[in-house]
């Protein structure tokens, strides 16, 4: 079976408009962006309830809110025009690093970020990096020379590690070995293996009839769609365990099912 080609994938996305509609395949002006964002926020808060700002079923009364002295930090990979950072992550965390290989997408994200929650007031920050995941190490300190820019809050000292790594609708551009390698690096970049999470939200094809893994190649954008068993195989090889898998409800008919996975190191005591 053919495997994703980085240059072919970038070439395809360079033909798409740098907008919600462009990155969402024509579904950017309907209900999909809001339904998707609300589902993502709730899924994150289920596993990191201190990010919920009010007592609720997600954050019970006895669960403290976020430590005011601690800044929560997220990584948004394959960020496109910054949709997930704007609509999900900046509602929950203080600082986000956005990584995207397509120049016009990341440039639009940076240009529009002044309008995002907390950026103009410098309470929150967004840092923009243009790079493909095949060449990006989340555990490496981001040098000023590696960024297109930073908007909002400026830290006194260099920041290290992440509390959340969010991966959505981009991992199909990595082959199996590239994906395993990325997840291993991502796990090492978590600040706390017991509390940090890697979240994956991707299209899902059906497993084979015998329940084994299935992978489908898309010639149009040079990407892979994986079945649930295929994802589990990747996670297992990368040393990750699935804390929860959940199908996103309420998306338009005719699309692949979209599944969210909450992932942590299989052994949280593992010396990475």
C-alpha positions as a printed Julia matrix, in Angstrom:
272×3 Matrix{Float64}:
   0.0     0.0    0.0
   1.18    3.51  -0.8
   2.39    5.64   2.09
   1.97    9.37   2.73
   4.39   11.67   0.95
   5.16   14.87   2.85
   5.62   17.08  -0.21
   2.48   15.73  -1.91
   0.48   16.42   1.23
   1.74   20.0    1.53
   1.11   20.57  -2.16
  -2.5    19.46  -1.72
  -3.13   21.72   1.27
  -1.55   24.64  -0.55
  -4.49   24.43  -2.96
  -7.0    24.85  -0.11
  -8.21   28.2    1.17
  -6.63   29.38   4.42
  -9.93   29.46   6.33
 -12.15   27.23   8.45
 -13.94   26.15   5.29
 -10.67   25.35   3.54
  -9.16   23.23   6.31
 -12.48   21.49   7.05
 -13.15   20.41   3.49
 -16.12   22.68   2.89
 -17.75   22.15   6.3
 -16.4    25.3    7.95
 -19.55   27.41   7.69
 -22.04   24.96   9.17
 -22.48   23.33  12.56
 -19.31   21.21  12.42
 -16.81   23.72  13.92
 -18.94   24.45  16.99
 -20.02   20.85  17.59
 -16.45   19.65  17.18
 -15.01   22.31  19.5
 -17.55   21.7   22.26
 -16.92   17.96  22.08
 -13.18   18.5   22.31
 -13.41   20.87  25.28
 -15.62   18.5   27.22
 -13.37   15.53  26.46
 -10.3    17.38  27.75
 -12.08   18.56  30.9
 -13.24   15.03  31.64
  -9.61   14.0   32.05
  -8.18   17.26  33.4
 -11.13   18.5   35.48
  -9.17   21.32  37.12
  -9.34   23.12  33.76
 -13.1    23.48  34.2
 -13.67   26.98  35.59
 -16.93   26.29  37.46
 -18.08   23.41  39.71
 -19.99   20.89  37.61
 -20.35   17.2   36.88
 -16.93   17.5   35.25
 -15.32   19.41  38.13
 -16.99   18.36  41.39
 -16.98   20.76  44.33
 -14.04   19.05  46.0
 -11.84   19.34  42.91
  -9.78   22.54  43.02
  -9.67   24.83  40.03
  -6.35   25.52  38.33
  -3.51   26.74  40.51
  -3.38   30.51  39.84
   0.42   30.4   40.05
   0.73   27.65  37.46
   0.45   28.3   33.74
  -0.98   25.38  31.8
   0.64   24.79  28.43
  -0.6    22.95  25.33
   0.82   21.9   21.98
  -1.48   22.03  18.94
   0.07   20.0   16.12
  -1.13   20.24  12.54
  -2.96   23.34  13.71
  -4.06   24.62  10.3
  -5.4    28.16  10.72
  -5.5    27.82  14.52
  -9.11   26.69  14.84
  -8.55   24.3   17.76
  -6.34   26.74  19.64
  -8.88   29.53  19.24
 -12.05   27.53  19.92
 -10.79   24.91  22.38
  -7.37   25.24  23.95
  -7.26   28.94  24.87
 -10.54   28.48  26.72
  -8.77   25.98  28.97
  -5.03   26.71  29.15
  -2.72   29.72  29.32
  -0.12   29.1   26.63
  -0.28   27.24  23.32
   2.43   26.33  20.83
   0.98   25.86  17.33
   2.83   23.74  14.76
   1.84   23.6   11.1
   3.81   22.79   7.9
   1.7    24.88   5.46
   2.99   28.44   5.47
  -0.22   30.21   4.49
  -2.2    28.41   7.2
   0.16   29.23  10.07
   0.54   32.79   8.78
  -3.22   33.35   8.88
  -3.33   31.89  12.39
  -0.64   34.29  13.58
  -2.27   37.29  11.89
  -5.68   36.59  13.43
  -4.47   35.55  16.89
  -4.74   39.05  18.36
  -8.5    38.41  18.37
  -8.21   35.16  20.34
  -9.14   34.8   23.99
  -6.63   36.45  26.32
  -4.07   37.36  23.66
  -4.66   41.11  23.34
  -4.75   41.43  27.14
  -1.49   39.44  27.35
  -3.03   36.98  29.82
  -2.47   34.09  27.4
  -0.02   33.38  24.63
   0.25   31.7   21.26
   3.59   30.73  19.71
   3.74   29.83  16.0
   6.11   27.27  14.49
   6.18   26.23  10.84
   7.36   22.62  10.64
   6.14   19.17   9.59
   5.67   16.66  12.42
   8.26   14.41  10.78
  10.86   17.05  11.65
   9.47   18.42  14.93
  10.61   17.34  18.39
   8.11   18.49  21.06
  10.71   17.97  23.78
  13.19   20.41  22.31
  13.14   23.98  23.61
  11.72   26.27  20.96
  14.34   28.82  19.98
  13.32   32.26  18.76
  14.82   31.39  15.37
  12.4    28.45  15.05
   9.24   30.54  15.44
   7.27   32.79  13.15
   6.34   34.79  16.21
   4.71   34.87  19.63
   1.6    36.79  20.56
   0.32   37.77  23.99
   1.97   36.91  27.3
   5.78   36.87  27.4
   7.36   34.6   30.05
  10.26   35.65  32.24
  12.1    32.36  31.65
  12.17   29.62  29.01
   9.17   27.29  29.19
   9.56   23.52  29.17
   7.12   20.73  28.39
   3.37   20.46  27.95
   0.3    19.49  29.95
  -1.71   18.74  26.8
  -0.67   17.66  23.33
  -3.57   17.94  20.89
  -3.43   16.1   17.55
  -6.43   16.44  15.23
  -6.96   15.7   11.54
  -3.26   15.7   10.74
  -1.74   12.36  11.81
  -2.86   10.64   8.62
   0.07   12.37   6.93
   2.51   10.25   8.94
   3.29    6.62   8.17
   3.38    4.01  10.92
   7.01    4.4   11.93
   6.87    8.21  11.79
   3.77    8.2   13.97
   5.27    5.88  16.57
   8.41    8.03  16.68
   6.36   11.2   17.1
   4.32    9.74  19.97
   7.47    8.64  21.77
   8.91   12.15  21.52
   5.57   13.66  22.52
   5.38   11.47  25.63
   8.84   12.62  26.7
   7.72   16.24  26.38
   4.85   15.93  28.88
   5.53   17.81  32.1
   4.02   15.11  34.3
   3.41   11.58  32.99
   0.72   11.01  35.63
  -1.26   14.15  34.8
  -0.35   15.04  31.24
  -2.28   13.77  28.23
  -1.86   13.28  24.52
  -5.23   13.69  22.82
  -5.83   12.31  19.35
  -8.94   13.14  17.32
  -9.01   11.57  13.89
 -11.21   10.02  11.22
 -11.87    6.31  11.61
 -12.43    3.65   8.97
 -13.84    0.22   9.81
 -11.66   -2.64  11.01
 -11.33   -5.69   8.8
 -14.12   -8.27   9.1
 -11.97  -10.33  11.47
 -11.36   -7.29  13.7
  -7.8    -6.7   12.56
  -6.34   -3.35  11.61
  -7.29   -1.63   8.38
  -5.59    1.35   6.77
  -6.88    3.24   3.72
  -4.72    5.47   1.52
  -6.24    8.67   0.12
  -4.58    9.64  -3.15
  -6.06   13.14  -3.16
  -4.17   14.45  -0.14
  -1.62   11.63   0.31
  -2.86   10.57   3.73
  -3.92    7.46   5.63
  -7.2     6.77   7.41
  -6.78    4.2   10.16
  -9.25    1.87  11.83
  -9.57    1.62  15.61
  -7.37   -1.5   15.69
  -4.75    0.28  13.58
  -4.69    3.16  16.05
  -4.41    0.79  19.0
  -1.47   -0.92  17.31
   0.3     2.45  16.95
  -0.43    3.5   20.53
   0.78    0.18  21.92
   4.03    0.28  19.97
   4.61    3.87  21.14
   4.2     2.87  24.8
   0.84    4.59  25.27
  -2.34    3.39  26.91
  -5.84    4.52  26.0
  -7.62    6.0   29.01
 -10.74    6.58  26.95
 -11.91    6.41  23.36
 -15.04    8.32  22.38
 -16.85    8.94  19.09
 -17.66   12.59  18.39
 -21.42   12.91  18.03
 -23.39   15.45  16.0
 -21.18   15.75  12.91
 -22.75   15.95   9.42
 -23.8    12.71   7.74
 -21.6    11.22   5.06
 -18.3    11.78   6.87
 -16.02    9.2    8.42
 -16.71    8.64  12.12
 -14.38   10.8   14.21
 -12.92    9.32  17.39
 -11.17   10.99  20.31
  -8.51    9.15  22.32
  -7.13   10.23  25.7
  -3.61    8.78  25.97
  -0.96    8.49  28.67
   2.28    6.58  29.07
   1.47    2.91  29.56
   3.67    2.98  32.67
   3.46    6.41  34.29
   6.48    5.52  36.41
   8.54    4.79  33.3
  11.86    6.59  33.29
  11.8     8.45  29.99
